[in-house]
Amino acid sequence: MKVVNLLATVDGEKCRGCKTCEKVCPVLAIKVENRVAQVDVERCRGCANCEQRCPDYAITMVKREQPLLIKVDVEAVDYGQVESLCRKAKFNPEQLVCYCTGTRAEEVAAAILQGARSPEEISLLTGARTGCKVECIQPILRLLEAAGIKPEPPKDGWQWYGRTITAWEVPEGVKKKYASRGFYFDEDIKLLDRVVAAPLQGRSDV
């Protein structure tokens, strides 16, 4: 759950319509129309990425009159499916996948099961990727992949940081090459497997 207190606002006198804000918004909440950026108030998640990247200082974050509560109802879907999707993606359902917003794997899985098909849709529903906006693209792409979904980056949109390989995917040749240099991939995998399989702590029905 995330409470959004901020909203991006555009100074039309300063905006040149360069579309930088469009390209960096993780929820696609800002579009340039008639050479001036326009903010979708309901979609904006207050991440300030547009403000931080605007080359003309035309965007300011202001306090919302009414805060937005961003939350996916995990109880609205079969939790067995949530758990199955998370563990298939090599996550414990209760594992944090976005530290900035406190979003757990189960919330992202529930969003996918409710119809989210892209990182942008997941960010809109859960708030993930609206903090540092960097690290949590990885777990989101892994969970989408586990659900059989291969999203494409938005055209001229948010820069994805791609999905890097996990410990489970390191080739055997690489493991052998670096085993003598202090890398213990198999031991790491055993530990990570224990995390993935750990019993759930926050639920009384499982």
Secondary structure, DSSP 4 states (H G I P E B T S, - for coil): -EEEEEEEEE-TTT-----HHHHH-TT--EEEETTEEEE-TTT-----HHHHH-TT--EEEEEEEEEEEE---GGGS-HHHHHHHHHHTT--TTSEEETTTTEEHHHHHHHHHTT--SHHHHHHHH-TTSSSSSTTHHHHHHHHHHTT--PPPPTT------PPP-GGG--HHHHHHHGGGT--HHHHHHHHHHHHHPPPSS-S--
